[in-house]
């Protein structure tokens, strides 16, 4: 996320409002703030949910994130990396942390442009897709990567279904996190070749 190919992309803000996802898709998160998404993102999430087979239910775990919370997440993970390898310099720590958590200035979640999602059973049970949501590369043995070869069997089949429906709805995946999808942010613009991002950091 901190690569120049992402950070150099201009944001031409569309002004799309933050809206509450409650009642559109199930919500499994912990805070009221995280239920909010920009309207075009929520529309695409609902589209993806409608494409799943009956035995799978798409749930939102986290959407919009206040910038201060994004900064806390980034700094906390960077501190863990630094403690694990004191030889790392600040540049290396920032680069490694950015693989997994976006730097606050460019984070799609602070724009209301990103969703972290889960697959549920019709009864509301969280289904196994190879590793837990938010598991770091270190914790998951790399299985947090969307296309990791160690994810097999039913977990892989579910992950493929998620990729199918989210991609069909126009969302793009950040490949180090199977659960993270976005639309309208800088990473989306880089991935799709759009001339600019259309969703930048926003308050609520």
C-alpha positions as CSV (number, residue, x, y, z in Angstrom):
1,X,0.0,0.0,0.0
2,X,2.9,2.4,0.5
3,X,4.3,1.8,-2.9
4,X,4.7,4.9,-5.1
5,X,2.3,3.3,-7.7
6,X,-0.4,3.6,-5.1
7,X,0.5,6.8,-3.1
8,X,1.0,8.9,-6.3
9,X,-2.5,8.4,-7.5
10,X,-4.7,11.5,-7.4
11,X,-8.0,11.5,-5.5
12,X,-10.8,13.3,-7.2
13,X,-13.4,13.1,-4.5
14,X,-16.9,12.1,-5.6
15,X,-18.7,13.2,-2.5
16,X,-20.6,9.9,-2.2
17,X,-22.1,9.8,1.3
18,X,-21.3,7.4,4.1
19,X,-24.3,5.2,4.7
20,X,-25.2,2.6,7.3
21,X,-25.0,-1.0,6.1
22,X,-27.4,-2.2,8.8
23,X,-30.3,-4.1,7.2
24,X,-28.4,-4.5,3.8
25,X,-25.9,-7.1,4.9
26,X,-25.4,-8.9,8.2
27,X,-22.9,-7.0,10.4
28,X,-20.5,-8.8,12.8
29,X,-18.2,-6.0,13.9
30,X,-17.8,-4.4,17.3
31,X,-18.5,-0.7,16.7
32,X,-21.2,1.5,15.2
33,X,-18.7,3.4,13.1
34,X,-17.6,0.3,11.2
35,X,-21.1,-0.3,9.9
36,X,-20.7,2.7,7.6
37,X,-19.6,2.6,4.0
38,X,-19.7,5.0,1.0
39,X,-22.9,4.4,-0.9
40,X,-21.2,3.0,-4.1
41,X,-19.3,0.5,-1.9
42,X,-22.4,-0.6,-0.1
43,X,-24.3,-1.1,-3.4
44,X,-21.5,-3.3,-4.7
45,X,-21.3,-5.3,-1.4
46,X,-25.1,-5.9,-1.7
47,X,-24.6,-7.0,-5.3
48,X,-21.9,-9.5,-4.3
49,X,-24.1,-10.9,-1.5
50,X,-26.9,-11.6,-3.9
51,X,-24.6,-13.7,-6.1
52,X,-23.7,-16.2,-3.4
53,X,-25.3,-19.7,-3.3
54,X,-27.9,-20.2,-0.6
55,X,-25.5,-22.0,1.8
56,X,-23.2,-18.9,2.0
57,X,-24.0,-15.6,3.6
58,X,-21.8,-12.5,3.1
59,X,-21.3,-10.4,6.3
60,X,-19.6,-7.1,6.9
61,X,-17.1,-7.1,9.7
62,X,-15.6,-3.7,9.3
63,X,-16.1,-0.8,6.9
64,X,-15.3,2.9,7.7
65,X,-12.5,3.4,10.2
66,X,-11.7,6.7,12.0
67,X,-8.2,7.9,11.0
68,X,-7.0,7.8,14.6
69,X,-7.9,4.1,14.9
70,X,-6.1,3.4,11.6
71,X,-3.0,5.0,13.0
72,X,-3.3,3.0,16.2
73,X,-3.5,-0.3,14.2
74,X,-0.6,0.6,12.0
75,X,1.7,1.7,14.8
76,X,0.8,-1.3,17.0
77,X,1.7,-3.7,14.2
78,X,4.9,-1.8,13.3
79,X,5.9,-2.0,17.0
80,X,5.4,-5.8,16.9
81,X,7.6,-6.1,13.8
82,X,10.3,-3.9,15.4
83,X,10.3,-6.0,18.6
84,X,10.5,-9.2,16.5
85,X,13.6,-8.0,14.7
86,X,15.4,-5.0,16.3
87,X,17.8,-4.9,13.4
88,X,15.1,-3.5,11.1
89,X,15.4,0.2,10.3
90,X,12.4,2.6,10.2
91,X,12.0,2.3,6.4
92,X,12.0,-1.5,6.6
93,X,9.5,-1.5,9.4
94,X,7.2,0.9,7.5
95,X,7.4,-1.2,4.3
96,X,6.7,-4.5,6.1
97,X,3.9,-3.1,8.2
98,X,2.3,-1.7,5.0
99,X,2.0,-5.2,3.5
100,X,-0.7,-5.9,6.1
101,X,-2.0,-2.6,7.4
102,X,-2.4,0.5,5.2
103,X,-0.5,3.7,6.3
104,X,-3.1,6.1,7.8
105,X,-2.7,8.7,5.1
106,X,-3.8,6.4,2.3
107,X,-5.9,3.8,4.1
108,X,-9.0,2.7,2.1
109,X,-10.9,2.1,5.4
110,X,-10.6,5.8,6.4
111,X,-12.2,6.6,3.0
112,X,-15.2,4.3,3.6
113,X,-14.0,2.6,0.5
114,X,-13.0,-0.8,2.0
115,X,-14.8,-3.7,3.5
116,X,-13.5,-6.6,5.6
117,X,-15.9,-9.5,5.1
118,X,-16.7,-12.9,6.4
119,X,-18.7,-15.9,5.1
120,X,-21.4,-17.2,7.4
121,X,-23.7,-20.2,7.3
122,X,-27.5,-19.4,7.0
123,X,-27.6,-19.9,10.8
124,X,-25.0,-17.2,11.3
125,X,-22.0,-19.4,12.1
126,X,-18.6,-18.1,10.8
127,X,-17.3,-20.4,8.2
128,X,-13.7,-21.6,7.8
129,X,-11.9,-20.1,4.8
130,X,-8.4,-21.1,5.8
131,X,-7.5,-18.6,8.5
132,X,-9.2,-16.2,10.8
133,X,-10.0,-12.6,9.7
134,X,-7.3,-10.2,10.7
135,X,-4.7,-13.0,11.2
136,X,-1.3,-11.5,10.2
137,X,1.1,-13.2,7.8
138,X,3.2,-14.3,10.8
139,X,0.2,-15.7,12.8
140,X,-1.4,-17.5,9.8
141,X,1.7,-18.9,8.2
142,X,0.9,-16.8,5.2
143,X,-2.6,-18.3,4.8
144,X,-4.1,-14.8,5.1
145,X,-2.9,-14.3,1.5
146,X,-5.9,-14.8,-0.8
147,X,-4.3,-17.3,-3.1
148,X,-2.1,-19.2,-0.6
149,X,-1.5,-22.8,-1.7
150,X,-1.9,-24.2,1.8
151,X,-5.6,-23.3,1.8
152,X,-7.3,-26.4,0.4
153,X,-10.5,-28.3,0.3
154,X,-13.7,-26.7,1.4
155,X,-11.9,-23.6,2.8
156,X,-10.4,-23.0,-0.6
157,X,-13.8,-23.5,-2.4
158,X,-15.4,-21.0,-0.1
159,X,-12.6,-18.5,-0.7
160,X,-13.0,-19.0,-4.5
161,X,-16.7,-18.2,-4.1
162,X,-15.9,-15.0,-2.3
163,X,-13.5,-14.0,-4.9
164,X,-16.0,-14.8,-7.6
165,X,-18.8,-12.7,-6.2
166,X,-16.8,-9.8,-5.0
167,X,-14.9,-9.4,-8.3
168,X,-18.1,-9.7,-10.3
169,X,-19.5,-6.8,-8.2
170,X,-16.5,-4.6,-9.2
171,X,-14.6,-4.8,-5.9
172,X,-10.8,-5.5,-5.8
173,X,-9.0,-7.6,-3.3
174,X,-5.8,-6.7,-1.5
175,X,-4.0,-10.0,-2.0
176,X,-2.3,-10.2,1.4
177,X,-5.8,-10.3,3.1
178,X,-8.5,-12.6,1.7
179,X,-11.1,-10.6,3.6
180,X,-10.2,-7.1,2.4
181,X,-12.0,-5.6,-0.7
182,X,-12.4,-2.1,-1.9
183,X,-13.8,0.2,-4.5
184,X,-13.0,3.8,-5.4
185,X,-9.7,4.1,-3.4
186,X,-6.1,4.6,-4.6
187,X,-5.4,0.8,-4.6
188,X,-8.6,0.2,-6.6
189,X,-7.5,2.8,-9.1
190,X,-4.1,1.3,-9.6
191,X,-5.5,-2.2,-10.0
192,X,-8.2,-1.3,-12.5
193,X,-6.3,1.4,-14.4
194,X,-8.8,4.1,-13.4
195,X,-7.3,7.7,-13.9
196,X,-7.9,8.6,-10.3
197,X,-9.3,7.5,-7.0
198,X,-12.8,8.8,-6.3
199,X,-13.0,8.2,-2.6
200,X,-10.6,9.8,-0.1
201,X,-10.4,10.0,3.7
202,X,-13.7,11.2,5.2
203,X,-15.2,12.0,8.6
204,X,-18.5,11.0,9.9
